[in-house]
Amino acid sequence: MSRLYRHLQQFISKDMRMSHVYQPVMLAELLKSNGKATVRQIARAILAKDPTQVEYYEHITKNMVGQVLTKRRHIASKTGDTYILDGFEELSRDEVRHLLDLCRDKINEYEHRRGEAMWVHRKKLGRLVSGSDRYEVLKEAKFRCVLCGTSAEEKALEVDHIIPKNLGGKNDRNNLQALCYTCNSSKRDTDTTDLRGVAASYKMRHKGCPFCELDKKRIEATNELAVVIRDGYPVTPLHALIIPKRHVSDYFDLYQPEVNAINRLLTGQKTAIMKMDHTVRGFNIGVNCGESAGQTIFHCHVHLIPRREGDVSKPRGGVRHVIPDKADYP
């Protein structure tokens, strides 16, 4: 029994700590290839274990190429999950070989003409989304597609750039969302929304707006797209305002990355406030949208109001108190 065998047996059986299948897959590929394997070989071995890739191309087969060859060209037919080349039994072996050669020629010709551009829709542009960011994005979405609501148990989820990278989108957490492979492949990087001015609009500020001209000393917390301050006229102690940096009139005009940024700060402030004051037992979250709803500063801001036992005699109804006598209901 060789020393290397004993070492690898010990490592694989007892010492290997796994966060994925990558280590045993790589070792297996090295063992199968007489101790040497290229990065591409190992990558292909890992790819073979990834069901999301198969699911993606199942989608392509059923909804794209399969539709062309069956419904449009009537070359093949489909029964259940099986495609049938109609009349295949009429072909001789030589005819099959020649047709295969023609297919290979078509593939080679297209690959030569398009090069890497043929796979640009599946290629990650720039720095990859880190594993930790991917996990946090999926966890924040409760492991469901944010567009169709499909669970990760039903379809593989992918981390999508809300503003596509080829339109200037970044790997920033606020620009990432969880999409199932169907929604993501449909969206791709061809969203019809005109995003050319989005990056510049994040810098929009309005002269004279108190929230555009905040004293930096008031800022309690911040991220790329939003800030937290304490309300100047607090309803309760530690009353916080979460404000987008961009000058935007109300909540319904926010971009999705700004909503993500605000929600992240809301969650962070909830934790921070409860650590600062152990008497806090709950919160009201509110946004005034429009003058009729009581908005006085026309720069969107979200109120986070800590609540404590006994701060009002009848807390039942919460935000319903914005209309007198409407808090009580059966």
Secondary structure, DSSP 8 states (H G I E B T S, - for coil): --HHHHHHHHIIIII---SSSHHHHHHHHHHHTTT---HHHHHHHHHHT-HHHHHHHHHHIIIIIHHIIIIIT-SEEEETTEEEETTGGG--HHHHHHHHHHHHHHHHHHHHHHGGGGGTTTS--SS---HHHHHHHHHHTTTB-TTT--BTTTS-EEEEESS-GGGT--S-GGGEEEEEHHHHHHHTT--SS--TTHHHHTT---TT-TTTS--GGGEEEE-SSEEEEE-SS-SSTT-EEEEESS--SSGGG--HHHHHHHHHHHHHHHHHHHHH-TTEEEEEEE---SGGGT--S-S--EEEEEEETTSSS--TTGGGGGSTT-S---
